[in-house]
Amino acid sequence: MARIPVVSRTITTTDASVMCVNISTGETETKTFTVPRTYKDNDKLLKVVKQLAETDELKPVHIVNVEVHETLYGMTEAEFIEHAKVLPPRTAPTPAPTKKSKK
């Protein structure tokens, strides 16, 4: 049987357990959110989680726990072509002008 070409990527994600406050009831609950990449400190991570999860009633307020995972993802080339967004061609960076020395 012929080998099927596969497109694969290892992606790092962060699972953050976050203390959230329900504004209408005043109760707290811990919810887990998965976000791409890693974060240097909890303040930056909380900012990302707030963008994802904050509503009029639910307010993320504190990072309780953080776990980082690396997962290998893959799909056949046919699936990749079917689902991928076509990007503009890459261009080579233009070289910086060089200064000529005076003699």
Buried (B, 14 or more C-beta within 10 A) or exposed (E): EEEEEEBEEEEEBBEBBBBBBEEEEEEEEEBEBEBEEBBEEBEEBBEBBBEEBEEEEBBBEEBEEBEEEEEEEEBEEEEBEEEEEEEEEEEEEEEEEEEEEEE
